[in-house]
Amino acid sequence: MSASMIEEEYCTSPKTKLVCTIALEMCELDRLEVMVEHARRLNEEKGHEMVILLDMKRSEIHKGDLGGESSTKIE
């Protein structure tokens, strides 16, 4: 298989997805900021986009500053 065929196959193949669960002990804002920054930097180096998914109870969505009182609950 030629190098161009390998490169073409890589570009059209599905990308690996990283899925993880963040434990309550890791929910401190400083730690979350560091993890997101590491992921952002890695994706920037590789030229891929990063998506963050949230798994939350029912239809609860909180928006606003992660550390402040400005969170809003949407139902």
PDB file of N, CA, C and O in Angstrom:
ATOM      1  N   MET A   1       0.856  -1.170   0.000  1.00  0.00           N
ATOM      2  CA  MET A   1       0.000   0.000   0.000  1.00  0.00           C
ATOM      3  C   MET A   1       0.905   1.237   0.000  1.00  0.00           C
ATOM      4  O   MET A   1       1.835   1.330   0.801  1.00  0.00           O
ATOM      5  N   SER A   2       0.630   2.174  -0.892  1.00  0.00           N
ATOM      6  CA  SER A   2       1.465   3.369  -0.998  1.00  0.00           C
ATOM      7  C   SER A   2       1.159   4.355   0.131  1.00  0.00           C
ATOM      8  O   SER A   2       0.117   4.281   0.782  1.00  0.00           O
ATOM      9  N   ALA A   3       2.095   5.274   0.340  1.00  0.00           N
ATOM     10  CA  ALA A   3       1.925   6.276   1.396  1.00  0.00           C
ATOM     11  C   ALA A   3       0.710   7.155   1.133  1.00  0.00           C
ATOM     12  O   ALA A   3       0.003   7.527   2.070  1.00  0.00           O
ATOM     13  N   SER A   4       0.455   7.492  -0.136  1.00  0.00           N
ATOM     14  CA  SER A   4      -0.702   8.344  -0.448  1.00  0.00           C
ATOM     15  C   SER A   4      -2.009   7.617  -0.166  1.00  0.00           C
ATOM     16  O   SER A   4      -2.981   8.239   0.265  1.00  0.00           O
ATOM     17  N   MET A   5      -2.047   6.293  -0.406  1.00  0.00           N
ATOM     18  CA  MET A   5      -3.256   5.514  -0.110  1.00  0.00           C
ATOM     19  C   MET A   5      -3.491   5.452   1.396  1.00  0.00           C
ATOM     20  O   MET A   5      -4.628   5.557   1.855  1.00  0.00           O
ATOM     21  N   ILE A   6      -2.424   5.282   2.158  1.00  0.00           N
ATOM     22  CA  ILE A   6      -2.541   5.239   3.617  1.00  0.00           C
ATOM     23  C   ILE A   6      -3.038   6.585   4.135  1.00  0.00           C
ATOM     24  O   ILE A   6      -3.921   6.632   4.991  1.00  0.00           O
ATOM     25  N   GLU A   7      -2.471   7.686   3.618  1.00  0.00           N
ATOM     26  CA  GLU A   7      -2.891   9.019   4.049  1.00  0.00           C
ATOM     27  C   GLU A   7      -4.347   9.274   3.678  1.00  0.00           C
ATOM     28  O   GLU A   7      -5.098   9.831   4.479  1.00  0.00           O
ATOM     29  N   GLU A   8      -4.756   8.872   2.475  1.00  0.00           N
ATOM     30  CA  GLU A   8      -6.144   9.061   2.046  1.00  0.00           C
ATOM     31  C   GLU A   8      -7.095   8.257   2.926  1.00  0.00           C
ATOM     32  O   GLU A   8      -8.159   8.749   3.303  1.00  0.00           O
ATOM     33  N   GLU A   9      -6.716   7.018   3.256  1.00  0.00           N
ATOM     34  CA  GLU A   9      -7.555   6.189   4.126  1.00  0.00           C
ATOM     35  C   GLU A   9      -7.675   6.811   5.513  1.00  0.00           C
ATOM     36  O   GLU A   9      -8.750   6.785   6.114  1.00  0.00           O
ATOM     37  N   TYR A  10      -6.575   7.373   6.028  1.00  0.00           N
ATOM     38  CA  TYR A  10      -6.602   8.017   7.344  1.00  0.00           C
ATOM     39  C   TYR A  10      -7.541   9.214   7.340  1.00  0.00           C
ATOM     40  O   TYR A  10      -8.306   9.407   8.284  1.00  0.00           O
ATOM     41  N   CYS A  11      -7.489  10.010   6.296  1.00  0.00           N
ATOM     42  CA  CYS A  11      -8.302  11.233   6.233  1.00  0.00           C
ATOM     43  C   CYS A  11      -9.790  10.946   6.106  1.00  0.00           C
ATOM     44  O   CYS A  11     -10.608  11.777   6.501  1.00  0.00           O
ATOM     45  N   THR A  12     -10.158   9.796   5.567  1.00  0.00           N
ATOM     46  CA  THR A  12     -11.575   9.487   5.377  1.00  0.00           C
ATOM     47  C   THR A  12     -12.128   8.542   6.438  1.00  0.00           C
ATOM     48  O   THR A  12     -13.339   8.338   6.516  1.00  0.00           O
ATOM     49  N   SER A  13     -11.252   7.966   7.251  1.00  0.00           N
ATOM     50  CA  SER A  13     -11.727   7.021   8.267  1.00  0.00           C
ATOM     51  C   SER A  13     -12.286   7.778   9.470  1.00  0.00           C
ATOM     52  O   SER A  13     -11.885   8.912   9.729  1.00  0.00           O
ATOM     53  N   PRO A  14     -13.214   7.153  10.211  1.00  0.00           N
ATOM     54  CA  PRO A  14     -13.763   7.813  11.400  1.00  0.00           C
ATOM     55  C   PRO A  14     -12.673   8.051  12.446  1.00  0.00           C
ATOM     56  O   PRO A  14     -11.748   7.252  12.592  1.00  0.00           O
ATOM     57  N   LYS A  15     -12.796   9.135  13.148  1.00  0.00           N
ATOM     58  CA  LYS A  15     -11.814   9.472  14.181  1.00  0.00           C
ATOM     59  C   LYS A  15     -12.204   8.828  15.511  1.00  0.00           C
ATOM     60  O   LYS A  15     -13.379   8.565  15.768  1.00  0.00           O
ATOM     61  N   THR A  16     -11.218   8.584  16.335  1.00  0.00           N
ATOM     62  CA  THR A  16     -11.457   8.030  17.660  1.00  0.00           C
ATOM     63  C   THR A  16     -12.049   9.105  18.554  1.00  0.00           C
ATOM     64  O   THR A  16     -11.665  10.272  18.487  1.00  0.00           O
ATOM     65  N   LYS A  17     -12.974   8.697  19.377  1.00  0.00           N
ATOM     66  CA  LYS A  17     -13.588   9.627  20.316  1.00  0.00           C
ATOM     67  C   LYS A  17     -13.147   9.262  21.729  1.00  0.00           C
ATOM     68  O   LYS A  17     -13.113   8.088  22.097  1.00  0.00           O
ATOM     69  N   LEU A  18     -12.820  10.254  22.490  1.00  0.00           N
ATOM     70  CA  LEU A  18     -12.422  10.052  23.877  1.00  0.00           C
ATOM     71  C   LEU A  18     -13.611  10.396  24.750  1.00  0.00           C
ATOM     72  O   LEU A  18     -14.114  11.519  24.724  1.00  0.00           O
ATOM     73  N   VAL A  19     -14.048   9.430  25.513  1.00  0.00           N
ATOM     74  CA  VAL A  19     -15.183   9.634  26.404  1.00  0.00           C
ATOM     75  C   VAL A  19     -14.700   9.373  27.818  1.00  0.00           C
ATOM     76  O   VAL A  19     -14.061   8.354  28.081  1.00  0.00           O
ATOM     77  N   CYS A  20     -15.001  10.283  28.726  1.00  0.00           N
ATOM     78  CA  CYS A  20     -14.577  10.086  30.106  1.00  0.00           C
ATOM     79  C   CYS A  20     -15.637  10.622  31.055  1.00  0.00           C
ATOM     80  O   CYS A  20     -16.488  11.429  30.680  1.00  0.00           O
ATOM     81  N   THR A  21     -15.563  10.161  32.262  1.00  0.00           N
ATOM     82  CA  THR A  21     -16.440  10.634  33.327  1.00  0.00           C
ATOM     83  C   THR A  21     -15.580  11.390  34.324  1.00  0.00           C
ATOM     84  O   THR A  21     -14.511  10.921  34.716  1.00  0.00           O
ATOM     85  N   ILE A  22     -16.044  12.549  34.728  1.00  0.00           N
ATOM     86  CA  ILE A  22     -15.303  13.339  35.706  1.00  0.00           C
ATOM     87  C   ILE A  22     -15.960  13.134  37.065  1.00  0.00           C
ATOM     88  O   ILE A  22     -17.132  13.459  37.258  1.00  0.00           O
ATOM     89  N   ALA A  23     -15.198  12.599  37.992  1.00  0.00           N
ATOM     90  CA  ALA A  23     -15.712  12.326  39.335  1.00  0.00           C
ATOM     91  C   ALA A  23     -15.934  13.629  40.096  1.00  0.00           C
ATOM     92  O   ALA A  23     -15.368  14.667  39.754  1.00  0.00           O
ATOM     93  N   LEU A  24     -16.755  13.560  41.118  1.00  0.00           N
ATOM     94  CA  LEU A  24     -17.053  14.747  41.918  1.00  0.00           C
ATOM     95  C   LEU A  24     -15.794  15.393  42.480  1.00  0.00           C
ATOM     96  O   LEU A  24     -15.733  16.615  42.618  1.00  0.00           O
ATOM     97  N   GLU A  25     -14.788  14.583  42.804  1.00  0.00           N
ATOM     98  CA  GLU A  25     -13.546  15.120  43.355  1.00  0.00           C
ATOM     99  C   GLU A  25     -12.810  15.987  42.338  1.00  0.00           C
ATOM    100  O   GLU A  25     -11.989  16.822  42.716  1.00  0.00           O
ATOM    101  N   MET A  26     -13.099  15.795  41.051  1.00  0.00           N
ATOM    102  CA  MET A  26     -12.421  16.532  39.987  1.00  0.00           C
ATOM    103  C   MET A  26     -13.198  17.769  39.546  1.00  0.00           C
ATOM    104  O   MET A  26     -12.776  18.446  38.609  1.00  0.00           O
ATOM    105  N   CYS A  27     -14.300  18.078  40.179  1.00  0.00           N
ATOM    106  CA  CYS A  27     -15.180  19.153  39.722  1.00  0.00           C
ATOM    107  C   CYS A  27     -14.762  20.540  40.187  1.00  0.00           C
ATOM    108  O   CYS A  27     -15.527  21.492  40.028  1.00  0.00           O
ATOM    109  N   GLU A  28     -13.596  20.677  40.744  1.00  0.00           N
ATOM    110  CA  GLU A  28     -13.121  22.005  41.124  1.00  0.00           C
ATOM    111  C   GLU A  28     -12.797  22.777  39.846  1.00  0.00           C
ATOM    112  O   GLU A  28     -12.217  22.223  38.912  1.00  0.00           O
ATOM    113  N   LEU A  29     -13.166  24.038  39.804  1.00  0.00           N
ATOM    114  CA  LEU A  29     -13.007  24.856  38.608  1.00  0.00           C
ATOM    115  C   LEU A  29     -11.568  24.857  38.097  1.00  0.00           C
ATOM    116  O   LEU A  29     -11.346  24.754  36.891  1.00  0.00           O
ATOM    117  N   ASP A  30     -10.590  24.970  38.992  1.00  0.00           N
ATOM    118  CA  ASP A  30      -9.188  24.994  38.571  1.00  0.00           C
ATOM    119  C   ASP A  30      -8.808  23.719  37.831  1.00  0.00           C
ATOM    120  O   ASP A  30      -8.138  23.778  36.800  1.00  0.00           O
ATOM    121  N   ARG A  31      -9.227  22.576  38.342  1.00  0.00           N
ATOM    122  CA  ARG A  31      -8.909  21.294  37.702  1.00  0.00           C
ATOM    123  C   ARG A  31      -9.596  21.162  36.350  1.00  0.00           C
ATOM    124  O   ARG A  31      -8.988  20.694  35.388  1.00  0.00           O
ATOM    125  N   LEU A  32     -10.863  21.573  36.270  1.00  0.00           N
ATOM    126  CA  LEU A  32     -11.587  21.504  35.003  1.00  0.00           C
ATOM    127  C   LEU A  32     -10.935  22.406  33.955  1.00  0.00           C
ATOM    128  O   LEU A  32     -10.809  22.015  32.795  1.00  0.00           O
ATOM    129  N   GLU A  33     -10.526  23.595  34.351  1.00  0.00           N
ATOM    130  CA  GLU A  33      -9.864  24.509  33.417  1.00  0.00           C
ATOM    131  C   GLU A  33      -8.576  23.906  32.881  1.00  0.00           C
ATOM    132  O   GLU A  33      -8.288  24.032  31.690  1.00  0.00           O
ATOM    133  N   VAL A  34      -7.794  23.250  33.737  1.00  0.00           N
ATOM    134  CA  VAL A  34      -6.543  22.618  33.312  1.00  0.00           C
ATOM    135  C   VAL A  34      -6.835  21.488  32.330  1.00  0.00           C
ATOM    136  O   VAL A  34      -6.165  21.379  31.303  1.00  0.00           O
ATOM    137  N   MET A  35      -7.828  20.641  32.627  1.00  0.00           N
ATOM    138  CA  MET A  35      -8.160  19.534  31.726  1.00  0.00           C
ATOM    139  C   MET A  35      -8.622  20.035  30.364  1.00  0.00           C
ATOM    140  O   MET A  35      -8.203  19.509  29.334  1.00  0.00           O
ATOM    141  N   VAL A  36      -9.480  21.045  30.354  1.00  0.00           N
ATOM    142  CA  VAL A  36      -9.962  21.596  29.084  1.00  0.00           C
ATOM    143  C   VAL A  36      -8.813  22.235  28.311  1.00  0.00           C
ATOM    144  O   VAL A  36      -8.741  22.094  27.090  1.00  0.00           O
ATOM    145  N   GLU A  37      -7.924  22.926  28.991  1.00  0.00           N
ATOM    146  CA  GLU A  37      -6.781  23.555  28.326  1.00  0.00           C
ATOM    147  C   GLU A  37      -5.862  22.505  27.707  1.00  0.00           C
ATOM    148  O   GLU A  37      -5.380  22.697  26.591  1.00  0.00           O
ATOM    149  N   HIS A  38      -5.609  21.399  28.409  1.00  0.00           N
ATOM    150  CA  HIS A  38      -4.784  20.320  27.851  1.00  0.00           C
ATOM    151  C   HIS A  38      -5.442  19.734  26.605  1.00  0.00           C
ATOM    152  O   HIS A  38      -4.773  19.518  25.594  1.00  0.00           O
ATOM    153  N   ALA A  39      -6.737  19.479  26.670  1.00  0.00           N
ATOM    154  CA  ALA A  39      -7.456  18.926  25.517  1.00  0.00           C
ATOM    155  C   ALA A  39      -7.455  19.918  24.358  1.00  0.00           C
ATOM    156  O   ALA A  39      -7.265  19.524  23.207  1.00  0.00           O
ATOM    157  N   ARG A  40      -7.666  21.205  24.650  1.00  0.00           N
ATOM    158  CA  ARG A  40      -7.665  22.223  23.599  1.00  0.00           C
ATOM    159  C   ARG A  40      -6.304  22.310  22.911  1.00  0.00           C
ATOM    160  O   ARG A  40      -6.226  22.386  21.684  1.00  0.00           O
ATOM    161  N   ARG A  41      -5.244  22.297  23.697  1.00  0.00           N
ATOM    162  CA  ARG A  41      -3.895  22.379  23.143  1.00  0.00           C
ATOM    163  C   ARG A  41      -3.589  21.159  22.273  1.00  0.00           C
ATOM    164  O   ARG A  41      -3.023  21.297  21.189  1.00  0.00           O
ATOM    165  N   LEU A  42      -3.960  19.975  22.740  1.00  0.00           N
ATOM    166  CA  LEU A  42      -3.736  18.757  21.969  1.00  0.00           C
ATOM    167  C   LEU A  42      -4.482  18.811  20.641  1.00  0.00           C
ATOM    168  O   LEU A  42      -3.918  18.484  19.597  1.00  0.00           O
ATOM    169  N   ASN A  43      -5.737  19.221  20.676  1.00  0.00           N
ATOM    170  CA  ASN A  43      -6.519  19.308  19.451  1.00  0.00           C
ATOM    171  C   ASN A  43      -5.983  20.377  18.507  1.00  0.00           C
ATOM    172  O   ASN A  43      -6.030  20.201  17.289  1.00  0.00           O
ATOM    173  N   GLU A  44      -5.480  21.470  19.043  1.00  0.00           N
ATOM    174  CA  GLU A  44      -4.902  22.524  18.213  1.00  0.00           C
ATOM    175  C   GLU A  44      -3.652  22.013  17.501  1.00  0.00           C
ATOM    176  O   GLU A  44      -3.441  22.315  16.327  1.00  0.00           O
ATOM    177  N   GLU A  45      -2.825  21.243  18.202  1.00  0.00           N
ATOM    178  CA  GLU A  45      -1.613  20.686  17.605  1.00  0.00           C
ATOM    179  C   GLU A  45      -1.942  19.701  16.496  1.00  0.00           C
ATOM    180  O   GLU A  45      -1.244  19.655  15.483  1.00  0.00           O
ATOM    181  N   LYS A  46      -2.991  18.915  16.674  1.00  0.00           N
ATOM    182  CA  LYS A  46      -3.359  17.884  15.704  1.00  0.00           C
ATOM    183  C   LYS A  46      -4.288  18.406  14.610  1.00  0.00           C
ATOM    184  O   LYS A  46      -4.486  17.736  13.596  1.00  0.00           O
ATOM    185  N   GLY A  47      -4.857  19.590  14.805  1.00  0.00           N
ATOM    186  CA  GLY A  47      -5.720  20.172  13.789  1.00  0.00           C
ATOM    187  C   GLY A  47      -7.134  19.631  13.775  1.00  0.00           C
ATOM    188  O   GLY A  47      -7.807  19.683  12.746  1.00  0.00           O
ATOM    189  N   HIS A  48      -7.593  19.114  14.897  1.00  0.00           N
ATOM    190  CA  HIS A  48      -8.953  18.582  14.986  1.00  0.00           C
ATOM    191  C   HIS A  48      -9.768  19.421  15.959  1.00  0.00           C
ATOM    192  O   HIS A  48      -9.227  20.061  16.860  1.00  0.00           O
ATOM    193  N   GLU A  49     -11.083  19.402  15.757  1.00  0.00           N
ATOM    194  CA  GLU A  49     -11.963  20.128  16.664  1.00  0.00           C
ATOM    195  C   GLU A  49     -12.231  19.308  17.917  1.00  0.00           C
ATOM    196  O   GLU A  49     -12.128  18.081  17.900  1.00  0.00           O
ATOM    197  N   MET A  50     -12.575  19.987  18.997  1.00  0.00           N
ATOM    198  CA  MET A  50     -12.906  19.327  20.250  1.00  0.00           C
ATOM    199  C   MET A  50     -14.358  19.619  20.593  1.00  0.00           C
ATOM    200  O   MET A  50     -14.824  20.750  20.457  1.00  0.00           O
ATOM    201  N   VAL A  51     -15.056  18.606  21.032  1.00  0.00           N
ATOM    202  CA  VAL A  51     -16.444  18.747  21.453  1.00  0.00           C
ATOM    203  C   VAL A  51     -16.549  18.250  22.885  1.00  0.00           C
ATOM    204  O   VAL A  51     -15.997  17.202  23.223  1.00  0.00           O
ATOM    205  N   ILE A  52     -17.246  18.986  23.718  1.00  0.00           N
ATOM    206  CA  ILE A  52     -17.472  18.577  25.102  1.00  0.00           C
ATOM    207  C   ILE A  52     -18.948  18.252  25.258  1.00  0.00           C
ATOM    208  O   ILE A  52     -19.810  19.074  24.949  1.00  0.00           O
ATOM    209  N   LEU A  53     -19.232  17.052  25.737  1.00  0.00           N
ATOM    210  CA  LEU A  53     -20.607  16.615  25.962  1.00  0.00           C
ATOM    211  C   LEU A  53     -20.887  16.587  27.453  1.00  0.00           C
ATOM    212  O   LEU A  53     -20.010  16.256  28.251  1.00  0.00           O
ATOM    213  N   LEU A  54     -22.091  16.929  27.821  1.00  0.00           N
ATOM    214  CA  LEU A  54     -22.501  16.881  29.219  1.00  0.00           C
ATOM    215  C   LEU A  54     -23.641  15.892  29.371  1.00  0.00           C
ATOM    216  O   LEU A  54     -24.597  15.918  28.596  1.00  0.00           O
ATOM    217  N   ASP A  55     -23.548  15.032  30.351  1.00  0.00           N
ATOM    218  CA  ASP A  55     -24.624  14.101  30.673  1.00  0.00           C
ATOM    219  C   ASP A  55     -25.212  14.578  31.993  1.00  0.00           C
ATOM    220  O   ASP A  55     -24.570  14.500  33.041  1.00  0.00           O
ATOM    221  N   MET A  56     -26.442  15.072  31.926  1.00  0.00           N
ATOM    222  CA  MET A  56     -27.050  15.671  33.110  1.00  0.00           C
ATOM    223  C   MET A  56     -28.382  15.004  33.420  1.00  0.00           C
ATOM    224  O   MET A  56     -28.968  14.335  32.570  1.00  0.00           O
ATOM    225  N   LYS A  57     -28.847  15.195  34.638  1.00  0.00           N
ATOM    226  CA  LYS A  57     -30.136  14.647  35.047  1.00  0.00           C
ATOM    227  C   LYS A  57     -31.259  15.287  34.242  1.00  0.00           C
ATOM    228  O   LYS A  57     -31.292  16.506  34.071  1.00  0.00           O
ATOM    229  N   ARG A  58     -32.153  14.486  33.761  1.00  0.00           N
ATOM    230  CA  ARG A  58     -33.361  14.928  33.053  1.00  0.00           C
ATOM    231  C   ARG A  58     -33.076  16.090  32.127  1.00  0.00           C
ATOM    232  O   ARG A  58     -32.183  16.007  31.284  1.00  0.00           O
ATOM    233  N   SER A  59     -33.820  17.167  32.270  1.00  0.00           N
ATOM    234  CA  SER A  59     -33.662  18.303  31.359  1.00  0.00           C
ATOM    235  C   SER A  59     -32.957  19.482  32.023  1.00  0.00           C
ATOM    236  O   SER A  59     -33.112  20.622  31.584  1.00  0.00           O
ATOM    237  N   GLU A  60     -32.196  19.222  33.061  1.00  0.00           N
ATOM    238  CA  GLU A  60     -31.507  20.314  33.748  1.00  0.00           C
ATOM    239  C   GLU A  60     -30.342  20.823  32.909  1.00  0.00           C
ATOM    240  O   GLU A  60     -29.477  20.049  32.498  1.00  0.00           O
ATOM    241  N   ILE A  61     -30.326  22.100  32.664  1.00  0.00           N
ATOM    242  CA  ILE A  61     -29.206  22.736  31.983  1.00  0.00           C
ATOM    243  C   ILE A  61     -28.846  23.973  32.794  1.00  0.00           C
ATOM    244  O   ILE A  61     -29.692  24.828  33.053  1.00  0.00           O
ATOM    245  N   HIS A  62     -27.592  24.055  33.189  1.00  0.00           N
ATOM    246  CA  HIS A  62     -27.119  25.220  33.939  1.00  0.00           C
ATOM    247  C   HIS A  62     -26.194  26.002  33.025  1.00  0.00           C
ATOM    248  O   HIS A  62     -25.327  25.422  32.371  1.00  0.00           O
ATOM    249  N   LYS A  63     -26.372  27.299  32.975  1.00  0.00           N
ATOM    250  CA  LYS A  63     -25.490  28.115  32.153  1.00  0.00           C
ATOM    251  C   LYS A  63     -24.964  29.268  32.987  1.00  0.00           C
ATOM    252  O   LYS A  63     -25.551  29.641  34.004  1.00  0.00           O
ATOM    253  N   GLY A  64     -23.866  29.817  32.547  1.00  0.00           N
ATOM    254  CA  GLY A  64     -23.288  30.940  33.266  1.00  0.00           C
ATOM    255  C   GLY A  64     -21.910  30.595  33.788  1.00  0.00           C
ATOM    256  O   GLY A  64     -21.325  29.582  33.406  1.00  0.00           O
ATOM    257  N   ASP A  65     -21.403  31.429  34.652  1.00  0.00           N
ATOM    258  CA  ASP A  65     -20.085  31.263  35.238  1.00  0.00           C
ATOM    259  C   ASP A  65     -20.086  30.013  36.112  1.00  0.00           C
ATOM    260  O   ASP A  65     -20.932  29.870  36.994  1.00  0.00           O
ATOM    261  N   LEU A  66     -19.139  29.108  35.868  1.00  0.00           N
ATOM    262  CA  LEU A  66     -19.096  27.855  36.616  1.00  0.00           C
ATOM    263  C   LEU A  66     -18.885  28.061  38.107  1.00  0.00           C
ATOM    264  O   LEU A  66     -19.263  27.205  38.908  1.00  0.00           O
ATOM    265  N   GLY A  67     -18.293  29.171  38.489  1.00  0.00           N
ATOM    266  CA  GLY A  67     -17.995  29.375  39.897  1.00  0.00           C
ATOM    267  C   GLY A  67     -18.900  30.373  40.584  1.00  0.00           C
ATOM    268  O   GLY A  67     -18.738  30.632  41.777  1.00  0.00           O
ATOM    269  N   GLY A  68     -19.843  30.935  39.864  1.00  0.00           N
ATOM    270  CA  GLY A  68     -20.630  32.006  40.454  1.00  0.00           C
ATOM    271  C   GLY A  68     -22.059  31.623  40.750  1.00  0.00           C
ATOM    272  O   GLY A  68     -22.480  30.487  40.535  1.00  0.00           O
ATOM    273  N   GLU A  69     -22.789  32.590  41.244  1.00  0.00           N
ATOM    274  CA  GLU A  69     -24.196  32.417  41.585  1.00  0.00           C
ATOM    275  C   GLU A  69     -25.101  32.647  40.377  1.00  0.00           C
ATOM    276  O   GLU A  69     -26.323  32.576  40.505  1.00  0.00           O
ATOM    277  N   SER A  70     -24.522  32.921  39.207  1.00  0.00           N
ATOM    278  CA  SER A  70     -25.309  33.312  38.045  1.00  0.00           C
ATOM    279  C   SER A  70     -25.877  32.136  37.257  1.00  0.00           C
ATOM    280  O   SER A  70     -26.459  32.342  36.192  1.00  0.00           O
ATOM    281  N   SER A  71     -25.722  30.911  37.752  1.00  0.00           N
ATOM    282  CA  SER A  71     -26.249  29.745  37.045  1.00  0.00           C
ATOM    283  C   SER A  71     -27.764  29.831  36.955  1.00  0.00           C
ATOM    284  O   SER A  71     -28.427  30.321  37.869  1.00  0.00           O
ATOM    285  N   THR A  72     -28.299  29.351  35.846  1.00  0.00           N
ATOM    286  CA  THR A  72     -29.736  29.351  35.613  1.00  0.00           C
ATOM    287  C   THR A  72     -30.182  27.930  35.340  1.00  0.00           C
ATOM    288  O   THR A  72     -29.541  27.225  34.560  1.00  0.00           O
ATOM    289  N   LYS A  73     -31.252  27.497  35.953  1.00  0.00           N
ATOM    290  CA  LYS A  73     -31.791  26.162  35.712  1.00  0.00           C
ATOM    291  C   LYS A  73     -32.912  26.290  34.688  1.00  0.00           C
ATOM    292  O   LYS A  73     -33.864  27.044  34.888  1.00  0.00           O
ATOM    293  N   ILE A  74     -32.791  25.547  33.589  1.00  0.00           N
ATOM    294  CA  ILE A  74     -33.796  25.564  32.530  1.00  0.00           C
ATOM    295  C   ILE A  74     -34.507  24.227  32.541  1.00  0.00           C
ATOM    296  O   ILE A  74     -33.860  23.181  32.489  1.00  0.00           O
ATOM    297  N   GLU A  75     -35.815  24.245  32.606  1.00  0.00           N
ATOM    298  CA  GLU A  75     -36.575  22.991  32.604  1.00  0.00           C
ATOM    299  C   GLU A  75     -37.511  22.953  31.425  1.00  0.00           C
ATOM    300  O   GLU A  75     -38.239  21.977  31.246  1.00  0.00           O
TER     301      GLU A  75
END
